[in-house]
Amino acid sequence: MLSEAQIERYARHILLREVGGLGQERLLAASVRIEGLGPVGSWACTYLALAGVGAIELWDPRPVPAEGLLPLLPPDATGRRDEAIARRIPAHNPDVRATVGASGEAPIADEACLRVSGLASARLWAKAAGTEVAIGWSERPPCARCFPGVPPTPETAALAGSLAASRMLGRILFGDAAPGIVRIRDGAEEVLPPCDHR
């Protein structure tokens, strides 16, 4: 049952027919793990926290970069990325429990890997490179040959994080998750073929 403060906090979500009060309760009961807290993961974490996902487990032991990580960490932030972001989440939403998880299975890079607890086989990868975004459900992200590691622009990192959070919210609320990876380039979407470079 939502409290008065939660009804006020999530009023816009509750008014949406697709979400409503029951959907918001489902979000508050959900747990998501995010591995890779680069620019994309940081934005995805922000959107999931603002939506009211009840528990967010973070893993990225790399130090906070000197320039910080938008929108969560300012340039003067220090320490491990996962610990620093976990400390900042309650300022964005006091309903969210942010914790630092055990070491991840994936190598840490600036793409983000999101998983709903209990669905280990369903991994959402989101990656931004230059002005391109790749996002989708798969066990592995696009490889470096298919999707070169050009630093993302702030805009594409925010877009990839937003899309990752939106698709994760859809998975929690509706159970939908289209397989495969989609690349977005110059506003056009294309499905990436299976990678044969691994």
Buried (B, 14 or more C-beta within 10 A) or exposed (E): EBEEEBEEBBEEBBEEEEBBBEBBBBBBEBBBBBBBBBBBBBBBBBBBBBBBBBBBBBBBBBEBEEEBBBBBBEEEBEEBBBBBBBBBBEEBBEBBBBBBBEEBEBEBBBBBBBBBEEEEEBBBBBBBBBBBBBBBBBEEBBEEEBBEEEEBBEEBBBBBBBBBBBBBBBBBBEEEBEEEBBBBBEEEEEEBEEBEEE
